[in-house]
Amino acid sequence: MTISVIANFKAKSDQKETLEALLKSVIELTLQEEGCLKYELYISENDSSRYFFLEEWRSREDLDIHIASDYIQSLFGNIQSLIESSDIVEIKKI
C-alpha cells in the first residue's frame, strides 16, 4: 500500500524566498530515492507564504528512510528559523 503525505510549511514573511530555495533544493535528491513515487512542491494561490510538498511513497519503510536521510534532517534543522509553522499529514483516498 502506498503512503501519501502533504507537508505544509508557512514561511515567516521576510523568509519566503530563502525557504522556497531550501525546499526546492531537496526535490532532485528525493526523486532519486528508491520508493519515491511523487515529490512535488506547491505554493498556495491564496497565501504566498504557504508551501506544500505532495508526496507519494511505495511503503512506510521508504518514507521512514527518506525522513531519516541526512539531507532531510539538515533541511528540517535549517528551516526552523524560517517558518512560523509546519504540519505533515498522511492522507488516503476515499
Backbone as ProteinMPNN parsed JSONL, in Angstrom:
{"seq_chain_A": "MTISVIANFKAKSDQKETLEALLKSVIELTLQEEGCLKYELYISENDSSRYFFLEEWRSREDLDIHIASDYIQSLFGNIQSLIESSDIVEIKKI", "coords_chain_A": {"N_chain_A": [[0.838, -1.187, 0.0], [0.595, 2.163, -0.888], [1.959, 5.202, 0.531], [0.713, 8.352, 1.137], [1.473, 11.793, 1.48], [1.05, 15.073, 2.752], [2.984, 17.796, 3.204], [3.192, 20.751, 4.928], [4.321, 24.032, 5.005], [4.66, 27.139, 6.546], [6.022, 30.111, 5.775], [7.948, 32.611, 7.503], [7.257, 36.08, 7.107], [9.392, 37.553, 6.007], [11.047, 35.618, 5.027], [10.373, 34.074, 2.852], [11.556, 33.67, 0.247], [14.011, 32.474, 0.888], [13.187, 30.152, 2.24], [11.754, 28.89, 0.165], [13.831, 28.365, -1.67], [15.388, 26.527, -0.197], [13.551, 24.419, 0.132], [13.149, 23.688, -2.549], [15.677, 22.723, -3.06], [15.884, 20.078, -2.224], [14.393, 18.473, -3.853], [15.313, 17.123, -6.244], [17.153, 15.207, -5.219], [15.418, 13.729, -3.593], [13.595, 12.663, -5.455], [15.208, 10.777, -6.598], [15.37, 8.819, -4.741], [14.901, 5.439, -3.789], [11.71, 4.099, -3.944], [10.328, 6.486, -3.915], [7.561, 7.826, -5.322], [6.243, 10.128, -6.0], [6.99, 13.57, -5.659], [6.335, 16.607, -5.174], [6.432, 20.151, -5.23], [4.4, 22.762, -4.109], [2.857, 26.028, -4.099], [0.662, 28.064, -2.222], [-2.143, 29.549, -3.761], [-3.572, 31.448, -2.48], [-2.088, 32.387, -0.38], [1.005, 33.417, -0.345], [3.017, 32.676, 1.345], [2.787, 30.089, 2.057], [3.801, 26.802, 1.589], [3.713, 23.59, 0.043], [4.49, 20.185, 0.069], [3.599, 17.556, -1.962], [3.535, 14.248, -1.599], [4.273, 10.873, -2.514], [4.809, 7.592, -1.546], [6.232, 4.357, -1.912], [6.153, 2.608, 0.256], [5.802, 2.426, 3.869], [8.305, 2.017, 5.021], [10.011, 3.107, 3.052], [9.293, 5.832, 3.213], [10.058, 6.349, 5.873], [12.836, 5.977, 5.676], [13.444, 8.095, 3.978], [12.729, 10.324, 5.616], [14.623, 10.036, 7.62], [16.959, 10.536, 6.284], [20.135, 12.153, 5.746], [20.107, 14.626, 4.34], [17.446, 15.473, 4.493], [17.057, 15.655, 7.249], [18.889, 17.7, 7.706], [17.639, 19.728, 6.228], [15.272, 20.061, 7.787], [16.437, 21.066, 10.138], [17.569, 23.449, 9.171], [15.387, 24.994, 8.333], [13.903, 25.75, 10.528], [14.17, 28.317, 11.707], [13.047, 29.826, 9.76], [10.371, 29.441, 9.428], [6.916, 29.883, 10.398], [5.152, 27.928, 11.06], [4.56, 24.386, 10.705], [3.307, 21.371, 9.232], [2.764, 17.972, 8.912], [1.009, 15.624, 7.196], [-0.414, 12.49, 6.807], [-2.281, 11.142, 4.194], [-5.209, 9.581, 2.723], [-6.889, 8.228, -0.08], [-10.393, 8.386, -0.552]], "CA_chain_A": [[0.0, 0.0, 0.0], [1.395, 3.382, -0.947], [1.771, 6.201, 1.574], [0.626, 9.708, 0.597], [1.77, 12.779, 2.511], [1.096, 16.502, 2.452], [3.811, 18.53, 4.165], [2.798, 22.15, 4.815], [5.256, 24.935, 5.682], [4.312, 28.556, 6.45], [7.234, 30.915, 5.933], [7.893, 33.949, 8.081], [7.028, 36.994, 5.982], [10.648, 38.01, 5.393], [11.878, 34.444, 4.746], [9.738, 33.257, 1.806], [12.494, 33.287, -0.817], [15.002, 31.555, 1.448], [12.516, 28.871, 2.466], [11.465, 28.279, -1.132], [15.084, 27.839, -2.224], [15.766, 25.324, 0.555], [12.615, 23.342, -0.208], [13.468, 23.252, -3.916], [16.997, 22.084, -3.103], [15.822, 18.65, -1.894], [13.494, 17.762, -4.771], [16.02, 16.194, -7.135], [17.662, 14.083, -4.419], [14.293, 12.918, -3.143], [13.053, 11.915, -6.595], [16.131, 9.684, -6.893], [15.278, 7.806, -3.693], [14.106, 4.243, -4.066], [10.418, 4.135, -3.277], [9.653, 7.766, -4.113], [6.696, 7.787, -6.496], [5.883, 11.513, -6.316], [7.506, 14.554, -4.708], [6.064, 17.85, -5.886], [6.329, 21.333, -4.381], [3.353, 23.703, -4.499], [2.672, 27.228, -3.291], [-0.744, 28.423, -2.145], [-2.578, 30.689, -4.571], [-4.205, 32.412, -1.578], [-1.136, 32.837, 0.641], [2.317, 33.126, -0.94], [3.971, 32.211, 2.352], [2.493, 28.672, 2.328], [4.366, 25.831, 0.644], [3.23, 22.232, 0.278], [5.003, 19.04, -0.674], [2.693, 16.437, -2.167], [4.456, 13.113, -1.685], [3.743, 9.508, -2.534], [5.883, 6.639, -1.271], [5.881, 2.958, -2.153], [5.897, 1.924, 1.527], [6.149, 3.134, 5.114], [9.758, 1.92, 5.172], [10.631, 4.087, 2.154], [9.071, 7.155, 3.804], [10.9, 6.455, 7.069], [14.22, 6.151, 5.215], [13.513, 9.472, 3.479], [12.709, 11.255, 6.748], [15.872, 9.872, 8.372], [18.132, 10.838, 5.454], [20.927, 13.292, 6.212], [19.735, 15.9, 3.726], [16.139, 15.901, 5.004], [17.298, 16.101, 8.621], [19.533, 19.006, 7.571], [16.581, 20.662, 5.822], [14.436, 20.345, 8.956], [17.195, 21.943, 11.023], [17.806, 24.752, 8.543], [14.18, 25.792, 8.1], [13.198, 26.085, 11.77], [14.167, 29.767, 11.933], [12.419, 30.465, 8.598], [8.943, 29.128, 9.353], [6.006, 30.139, 11.514], [4.527, 26.662, 11.426], [4.633, 23.297, 9.731], [2.399, 20.275, 9.527], [2.94, 16.856, 7.993], [-0.202, 14.83, 7.326], [-0.598, 11.357, 5.9], [-3.639, 11.165, 3.665], [-5.588, 8.436, 1.896], [-8.007, 8.458, -0.984], [-11.636, 7.734, -0.106]], "C_chain_A": [[0.88, 1.246, 0.0], [1.022, 4.317, 0.2], [1.771, 7.566, 0.903], [0.744, 10.706, 1.735], [1.597, 14.176, 1.931], [1.89, 17.152, 3.576], [3.598, 20.015, 3.903], [3.766, 23.005, 5.632], [4.795, 26.368, 5.471], [5.555, 29.371, 6.771], [6.956, 32.175, 6.743], [7.9, 34.934, 6.917], [8.307, 37.437, 5.284], [11.559, 36.849, 4.976], [11.348, 33.575, 3.604], [10.736, 32.771, 0.758], [13.519, 32.277, -0.323], [14.391, 30.178, 1.669], [12.258, 28.164, 1.143], [12.721, 27.659, -1.74], [15.51, 26.558, -1.511], [14.841, 24.153, 0.232], [12.902, 22.801, -1.604], [14.751, 22.432, -3.959], [16.961, 20.582, -2.82], [15.012, 17.832, -2.896], [14.238, 16.725, -5.601], [16.547, 14.974, -6.382], [16.531, 13.149, -4.002], [13.726, 12.079, -4.276], [13.94, 10.741, -6.99], [16.062, 8.567, -5.853], [14.435, 6.625, -4.159], [12.8, 4.346, -3.286], [9.679, 5.451, -3.397], [8.873, 7.71, -5.424], [6.295, 9.188, -6.949], [6.458, 12.415, -5.239], [7.435, 15.906, -5.399], [5.877, 18.988, -4.891], [5.295, 22.287, -4.967], [3.407, 24.923, -3.592], [1.186, 27.564, -3.315], [-1.042, 29.617, -3.046], [-3.174, 31.786, -3.701], [-3.239, 33.023, -0.572], [0.265, 32.452, 0.18], [3.383, 32.727, 0.077], [3.763, 30.734, 2.689], [2.987, 27.786, 1.199], [3.905, 24.439, 1.047], [4.035, 21.249, -0.561], [3.872, 18.025, -0.757], [3.581, 15.246, -2.475], [3.683, 11.805, -1.797], [4.923, 8.553, -2.462], [5.372, 5.224, -1.451], [5.491, 2.249, -0.858], [6.253, 2.827, 2.697], [7.665, 3.138, 5.304], [10.466, 2.944, 4.288], [10.468, 5.506, 2.692], [9.962, 7.354, 5.022], [12.365, 6.663, 6.701], [14.42, 7.576, 4.713], [13.612, 10.462, 4.642], [14.018, 11.207, 7.522], [17.112, 10.264, 7.575], [18.831, 12.108, 5.944], [20.427, 14.605, 5.636], [18.349, 16.38, 4.169], [16.272, 16.351, 6.46], [17.968, 17.478, 8.631], [18.51, 20.07, 7.175], [15.727, 21.045, 7.022], [15.15, 21.291, 9.921], [17.34, 23.349, 10.468], [16.553, 25.601, 8.399], [13.489, 26.25, 9.385], [13.117, 27.588, 12.015], [13.451, 30.528, 10.815], [10.905, 30.315, 8.575], [8.19, 29.558, 10.612], [5.399, 28.839, 12.008], [4.769, 25.636, 10.332], [3.703, 22.185, 10.193], [2.64, 19.198, 8.482], [1.798, 15.878, 8.248], [-0.176, 13.693, 6.319], [-2.061, 11.335, 5.482], [-3.925, 9.872, 2.906], [-6.818, 8.801, 1.085], [-9.239, 7.727, -0.461], [-12.631, 7.656, -1.253]], "O_chain_A": [[1.804, 1.359, 0.805], [-0.071, 4.239, 0.761], [2.711, 7.908, 0.184], [0.191, 10.502, 2.816], [1.947, 14.435, 0.779], [1.517, 17.071, 4.746], [3.8, 20.485, 2.783], [4.002, 22.733, 6.809], [4.56, 26.776, 4.334], [6.073, 29.33, 7.887], [5.863, 32.738, 6.677], [8.48, 34.658, 5.866], [8.295, 37.672, 4.075], [12.714, 37.071, 4.612], [11.824, 32.457, 3.41], [10.755, 31.587, 0.421], [13.858, 31.331, -1.036], [14.995, 29.161, 1.33], [12.518, 26.968, 1.017], [12.672, 26.547, -2.266], [15.946, 25.607, -2.159], [15.301, 23.021, 0.076], [12.898, 21.588, -1.814], [14.896, 21.547, -4.802], [17.917, 19.878, -3.145], [14.958, 16.607, -2.785], [13.828, 15.566, -5.653], [16.407, 13.843, -6.848], [16.672, 11.927, -4.053], [13.409, 10.906, -4.079], [13.476, 9.809, -7.647], [16.629, 7.493, -6.055], [13.41, 6.783, -4.824], [12.806, 4.649, -2.093], [8.511, 5.533, -3.018], [9.454, 7.565, -6.499], [6.036, 9.415, -8.131], [6.426, 12.082, -4.054], [8.354, 16.302, -6.116], [5.25, 18.818, -3.845], [5.309, 22.582, -6.162], [3.925, 24.869, -2.476], [0.524, 27.364, -4.333], [-0.277, 30.581, -3.084], [-3.273, 32.934, -4.136], [-3.534, 34.059, 0.024], [0.666, 31.295, 0.3], [4.528, 32.468, -0.293], [4.487, 30.185, 3.52], [2.65, 27.98, 0.031], [3.729, 24.144, 2.229], [4.235, 21.459, -1.757], [3.262, 17.677, 0.254], [4.29, 15.228, -3.481], [2.591, 11.656, -1.249], [5.898, 8.68, -3.203], [4.208, 4.935, -1.171], [4.609, 1.391, -0.859], [6.915, 3.853, 2.536], [8.239, 4.151, 5.704], [11.422, 3.582, 4.728], [11.407, 6.3, 2.632], [10.558, 8.418, 5.185], [13.06, 7.444, 7.35], [15.447, 8.196, 4.989], [14.481, 11.334, 4.646], [14.476, 12.232, 8.027], [18.207, 10.32, 8.133], [18.196, 13.014, 6.484], [20.33, 15.598, 6.358], [18.108, 17.586, 4.214], [15.651, 17.337, 6.856], [17.648, 18.321, 9.468], [18.512, 21.176, 7.717], [15.482, 22.23, 7.252], [14.536, 22.211, 10.46], [17.245, 24.328, 11.208], [16.653, 26.827, 8.347], [12.57, 27.067, 9.324], [12.091, 28.079, 12.486], [13.268, 31.741, 10.912], [10.226, 30.982, 7.794], [8.735, 29.592, 11.715], [5.16, 28.659, 13.202], [5.129, 25.966, 9.202], [3.364, 22.074, 11.371], [2.711, 19.495, 7.289], [1.634, 15.37, 9.357], [0.054, 13.906, 5.128], [-2.961, 11.489, 6.308], [-3.006, 9.16, 2.5], [-7.667, 9.58, 1.518], [-9.146, 6.595, 0.013], [-13.736, 7.142, -1.078]]}, "name": "protein", "num_of_chains": 1, "seq": "MTISVIANFKAKSDQKETLEALLKSVIELTLQEEGCLKYELYISENDSSRYFFLEEWRSREDLDIHIASDYIQSLFGNIQSLIESSDIVEIKKI"}
